[in-house]
Amino acid sequence: MKVTSVNKNGASSVEALEMAEGMYRDVATELAEAMEGVRRGELAEAKAARAAVRDLRAALQLLLEERNRVEKLRREAAGVVEGHTLDFAAARIEIGRRLACLRDARGS
């Protein structure tokens, strides 16, 4: 069973997660380039580095939010509640057993 949700921009959670990871990689590359410029003494790169850090932080936040959302959807699809998997087949059997006991008790 594949479960995806669609966010307000029309992208599924998986697509949004992939986009966030791509943004994270791009900004990390920009930051590395800006830091290299700072090391070479190009002070104009410091401003670019600061902007890249800000963008990286925003991309990381988006990445974490989407990853949490996708993980929650996966747990819900698997029937996991508070860290425990629900066994619906076993629950049906137990309900049937208890109903049978009630029927037997009523007939006595």
MOQUI-V386867 format. One record per backbone hydrogen bond with DSSP energy under -1.0 kcal/mol. NH is the residue of the N-H (numbers start at 1). CO is the residue of the C=O. E is the energy in kcal/mol with one decimal. If there is no record, write none. Layout:
nh=(NH/NH)
co=(CO/CO)
e=(E/E)
//
This chain:
nh=(7/10/13/16/17/18/19/20/21/22/23/24/25/26/27/28/29/30/31/32/33/34/35/36/37/38/39/40/41/42/43/45/46/48/49/50/51/52/53/54/55/56/57/58/59/60/61/62/63/64/65/66/67/68/69/70/71/72/73/74/75/76/77/78/80/81/84/86/91/92/93/94/95/96/97/98/99/100/101/102/103/104/105/106/107)
co=(11/7/5/12/13/14/15/16/17/18/19/20/21/22/23/24/25/26/27/28/29/30/31/32/33/34/35/36/38/37/41/42/43/44/45/46/47/48/49/50/51/52/53/54/55/56/57/58/59/60/61/62/63/64/65/66/67/68/69/70/71/72/73/74/75/84/81/79/87/88/89/90/91/92/93/94/95/96/97/98/99/100/101/102/103)
e=(-2.8/-2.2/-1.5/-2.7/-2.4/-2.3/-2.5/-2.6/-2.4/-2.1/-2.6/-2.5/-2.3/-2.4/-2.7/-2.3/-2.0/-2.3/-2.7/-2.3/-2.3/-2.7/-2.8/-2.0/-1.9/-2.2/-2.3/-1.5/-1.5/-2.7/-1.3/-1.5/-1.2/-1.0/-2.7/-2.3/-2.1/-2.5/-2.4/-2.0/-2.6/-2.8/-2.5/-2.1/-2.7/-2.6/-2.2/-2.3/-2.6/-2.7/-2.4/-2.5/-2.5/-2.4/-2.2/-2.8/-2.4/-2.4/-2.1/-2.4/-2.4/-2.5/-2.5/-1.8/-3.1/-3.5/-1.9/-2.1/-2.0/-2.5/-2.1/-2.4/-2.5/-2.5/-2.4/-2.4/-2.5/-2.2/-2.0/-2.2/-2.5/-2.6/-2.4/-2.0/-1.8)
//
